[in-house]
């Protein structure tokens, strides 16, 4: 019986490297280290896209009526 030749794809290589770096990080710090911190977004900040999405989710056109009536 012929043995199959093991092929390592690029995705396998990247996955193995990520795992290895994560294990090194655990050993070095004792816990996972977050590289990116989320910045707190103010509730008072104007965000038109978010309010439009909320109006579409509610499935009423209150957003568009409020703009026209102003």
N, C-alpha and C positions, 0 to 999 in steps of 0.2 A: 504494500500500500504506500502510495506517495504521501508525503507530508505536505500540508498546505504551507505556502510561504506567508509569513506574517507581514502585512502591509500596514504602515502607520500613516494615517491621513493627517492633514494639517489641523483639522478640528481636534483629533485625538492629542496631537502634540500641544496645542494651546490649552486644552483641558488639563493635561498632566502638569504643565508649567504653572497654571493657576492654582491647582491643588498643592503643588510643592511650595509655592510662595505663601499660600495661606497657612500651611503647616509651620513654615519658618517663622511667620508672624506670630503664631500662637506660642511657639517656643521662646521667642525673643521677649514678647510683652506679657504673655500669660492670658491674653484676651485679644479678640479681634480689634483692629484699629480702623476707625472710619477715616477715609481720606477726604470725604466731602461732607461738610455740614450744611444742613438745610437752613436757609435764611428765613427768618420769620417775616411773613408778609402782613403788613398792616391791614386791618379790616376797613380802615378809612380810605385806603388807596382806591382810586377810580380804576375799575376794570370792566370795560364795556363788553368784552367777549364773554366774561363769566356771567354777567347779568343776562346777556342774550341767550347763553346756553341754559340758564335757569328758566327763562321764559319758554324756551322750546321744550324743556323737560316737563314743565307744567302743562304744556300744550294749550296755552292761552296766549293771546297776543297783547298782554298787558304792557310789555316792554315797548312795543311799537305804538300803542295807544297813548302811553305816557309821553312819548317823544312828540307825537303829532299834536297833543293837546297843549303842550307848553308853548 
